[in-house]
Amino acid sequence: MEIKTYKCDIKGCKGIVGNHKEHPGVQVPMQVIFTTEQNEGRSTKPYFETIKLDLCDKCFSNTLNGNYIFASGAMGHNEYYFRR
């Protein structure tokens, strides 16, 4: 049986999400704040979009404490991060 390990999608986080079968948090639909448009990657007025992310327990808990995830990039090549 092949075991796949998933890493957290948050920039700078080294957390492991875990085995896809054992961890229900893989591909969690999360509302994020984009700061760039998705076709050209230019800066734009911030907007919400729901994205499926792999989140470790620490980053998932961070969102539950009221910290939004921000995103920038274009055409599927995005970075997800918390503002400090």
N, C-alpha and C positions, 0 to 999 in steps of 0.2 A: 504494500500500500504506500502510495506516494504522499508525503506530508509537505504541504506548502506553508512557508512562513511569510507573513505579511508585515511590512514595516508601516509605521504611522506616516500619514501623508503630510503632517505639519512640518514646515521647514525648520530645520535645526533639531527636531526631535529624533532621538535614537531609540524610541520605544518600539517594542515588538507587539503587534496586534495578536499574533498567535496562529494556531492551526485553524483553518477555515471551518472545519467541522466542529471544533470545540468552542470557538469564540463567536457568539452571536453578533458582536459589534462590527464584524467585517462588512464594509460597504453600507455604513450608516447614512441615511439621507439627512443632510444638514443644510440649514439655510446659512449661506455665507454672503459677505459683502464684497462685491467686485469693485475694483477701482480702475479697471481698464475695460475697454470694449473687447469683445471676444473675437471679432473678425480681424482687426488691425493691431490690437494691443495698445492703442493710444489711451492716454489718461482720459477719464470721463467722470461725470457726476456719479458718485457711488450708487449702486443698485443691488437689490437682493436677487439671489438665484439659489435654487436647491440643487445640491451636488451630492453624489454618493462618495463618501470618504472612508478610508481605513483609518480608524482612530485608536490609539492606545488608551488604556484606562485613565492615565493621567490627563491627557488632552481632552478626553470625553468629559471627565469630571470638571475640567477647567471651563468648558462650555456650560455645564450645568450650574456653575457658580456665576453665570452672567457675562462671561467673556465671549464676544463674537469672534468668529474666524473670518479673516479678510483674505482676499484672493486677488492676484494680478497675473496677467499673461494673456495669451491668445491661442485660439484654435486647439484647445485641449492641452496645451503646454503651460500649465498654471502652477503658481506657487501659492500655498496656503499657509497662513501664519496668524499668530496673535499679536496685536499691538501691545507694546510694553508701556 
